[in-house]
């Protein structure tokens, strides 16, 4: 429901689906990135941080937040190759998440090409 509502094209929808699959196995309200006490620091389908759990666990609301974060990542990493620009979503910075972002971009491209 969230992806269909906010994705403006197939490529965006494919990226959102791939990130959801990797981040949460498409589970609606899974916690991740646990702190030293074992408490989740991120929640939901896209493992959002700094967002209230009830928002992160609501795909309709979380989708627009993820999309805003993706746009921000693309701007922040504008000097990176296009397939690396979502690296902050995968690893926290343009450099650290580069390989993961590249793999996810390849999978998203394959999904779009199969449609």
C-alpha positions in Angstrom: 0.0 0.0 0.0 2.8 2.4 0.9 4.9 1.9 -2.3 1.9 2.2 -4.6 0.8 5.4 -3.0 4.2 7.3 -3.2 6.2 5.8 -6.0 5.9 8.0 -9.1 7.5 5.4 -11.4 8.4 1.8 -11.7 12.1 2.4 -10.9 11.2 4.1 -7.6 8.8 1.3 -6.8 11.4 -1.3 -7.5 14.0 0.4 -5.3 11.5 0.7 -2.5 10.6 -3.0 -2.8 14.2 -4.1 -2.9 15.1 -2.0 0.2 12.1 -3.3 2.0 13.1 -6.9 1.2 16.6 -6.5 2.4 15.9 -4.3 5.4 13.0 -6.2 7.0 12.2 -9.2 4.8 9.0 -7.2 4.1 7.9 -7.4 7.7 5.7 -4.5 8.7 7.1 -3.9 12.2 10.4 -5.5 12.8 13.0 -3.8 15.0 16.7 -3.6 14.0 20.0 -2.0 14.6 20.0 -2.8 18.3 21.9 -0.8 20.8 24.2 -2.2 23.5 21.2 -3.0 25.7 19.6 -4.9 22.8 16.9 -2.4 22.1 16.0 -1.7 18.5 17.1 1.7 17.1 15.2 1.3 13.8 11.8 0.0 13.0 9.5 -1.0 10.2 9.7 -2.2 6.7 12.5 0.2 5.8 14.2 0.2 9.2 13.7 3.9 9.8 15.7 5.6 12.6 14.7 8.7 14.5 11.0 8.1 13.6 8.4 7.1 16.1 7.8 3.3 16.1 4.1 3.7 15.2 5.0 5.7 12.1 7.9 3.4 11.0 5.6 0.4 11.4 2.8 2.0 9.2 3.9 1.3 5.6 1.5 4.0 4.3 3.3 6.6 6.4 6.8 5.1 6.3 6.9 5.0 2.5 6.8 8.7 2.2 9.6 9.1 4.8 11.7 6.5 3.0 11.2 8.3 -0.3 12.2 11.6 1.3 15.3 10.0 2.7 16.1 8.5 -0.7 15.9 11.9 -2.4 18.1 13.4 0.3 20.7 10.5 -0.2 20.7 11.2 -4.0 21.4 14.8 -3.3 24.1 14.1 -0.7 25.8 11.6 -2.9 25.3 13.5 -6.2 29.0 13.1 -7.1 28.8 9.3 -6.8 27.8 7.0 -9.7 23.9 6.8 -10.0 23.8 3.2 -8.7 25.7 4.3 -5.5 23.5 7.3 -4.6 21.3 5.4 -2.1 24.3 4.3 -0.1 23.4 6.3 3.0 20.2 4.3 3.3 22.1 1.0 3.1 25.2 1.9 5.2 24.9 5.4 6.7 27.2 7.3 4.3 28.0 7.7 0.6 31.1 5.5 1.0 30.1 2.9 3.6 26.9 1.7 1.9 28.2 2.0 -1.7 28.5 -1.7 -2.5 25.2 -2.6 -0.9 23.5 0.2 -2.7 25.0 -0.9 -6.0 23.8 -4.5 -5.6 20.3 -3.3 -4.7 20.2 -0.9 -7.7 21.2 -3.8 -10.0 18.3 -5.9 -8.6 15.8 -3.0 -8.9 16.9 -2.5 -12.5 16.4 -6.2 -13.2 12.9 -6.0 -11.7 12.0 -3.0 -13.9 13.4 -4.7 -17.0 11.2 -7.8 -16.3 8.0 -5.8 -16.3 
